[in-house]
Amino acid sequence: MIIVHEIIERLKDIISKDSDNKKVFDKDIATELDITQVNFATMKNRGKIPYDKILDFCAKKDFNKLAFI
């Protein structure tokens, strides 16, 4: 089973590659997923994965959704 932290790290890797390998923070992930920082922090603390937002992100970036499985 994939845990939230693994998915966050995968998102950070993808976003970092798009931004010339700059350090990526949780706020950057929240922005990319089109959710507020507070909402993202709550999801992260509760261990909830925003699958719908991740799928939208993958579609927008033309990224393979199966990379998160």
C-alpha positions as CSV (number, residue, x, y, z in Angstrom):
1,M,0.0,0.0,0.0
2,I,1.3,3.4,-0.9
3,I,1.6,5.8,1.9
4,V,1.0,9.6,1.7
5,H,4.7,10.5,2.2
6,E,5.8,8.3,-0.8
7,I,3.3,10.1,-3.0
8,I,4.4,13.5,-1.8
9,E,8.0,12.6,-2.5
10,R,7.0,11.5,-6.0
11,L,5.1,14.8,-6.6
12,K,8.1,16.7,-5.3
13,D,10.4,14.9,-7.8
14,I,8.1,15.7,-10.7
15,I,7.7,19.4,-9.7
16,S,11.4,19.7,-9.0
17,K,12.2,18.5,-12.5
18,D,9.8,21.1,-14.0
19,S,11.4,23.9,-12.0
20,D,15.1,23.3,-12.8
21,N,15.7,21.0,-9.8
22,K,14.8,23.7,-7.2
23,K,13.7,22.6,-3.8
24,V,10.0,21.9,-3.6
25,F,8.0,22.6,-0.5
26,D,4.5,21.5,0.6
27,K,3.1,24.8,-0.5
28,D,4.4,24.2,-4.0
29,I,2.6,20.9,-4.1
30,A,-0.6,22.4,-2.8
31,T,-0.4,25.1,-5.5
32,E,0.2,22.4,-8.3
33,L,-2.7,20.4,-7.0
34,D,-4.9,23.5,-6.8
35,I,-5.7,23.2,-3.1
36,T,-5.0,25.4,-0.2
37,Q,-1.9,24.9,1.9
38,V,-4.1,24.4,5.0
39,N,-6.1,21.7,3.1
40,F,-3.0,20.0,1.9
41,A,-1.5,20.0,5.4
42,T,-4.7,18.5,6.9
43,M,-4.7,15.8,4.3
44,K,-1.1,15.0,4.9
45,N,-1.6,14.8,8.7
46,R,-4.6,12.6,8.3
47,G,-2.9,10.4,5.8
48,K,-5.5,11.1,3.1
49,I,-4.5,11.1,-0.5
50,P,-6.2,13.6,-2.9
51,Y,-6.5,11.2,-5.8
52,D,-8.8,13.4,-7.8
53,K,-6.3,16.3,-7.6
54,I,-3.4,14.1,-8.4
55,L,-5.2,12.7,-11.5
56,D,-5.9,16.3,-12.6
57,F,-2.3,17.2,-12.0
58,C,-1.1,14.2,-14.1
59,A,-3.5,15.1,-16.9
60,K,-2.3,18.8,-16.9
61,K,1.4,17.8,-17.0
62,D,0.8,14.9,-19.4
63,F,2.3,12.5,-16.8
64,N,1.7,8.8,-16.5
65,K,-0.8,8.2,-13.7
66,L,0.5,4.7,-13.1
67,A,3.8,6.2,-11.7
68,F,2.0,6.8,-8.4
69,I,0.9,3.1,-8.0
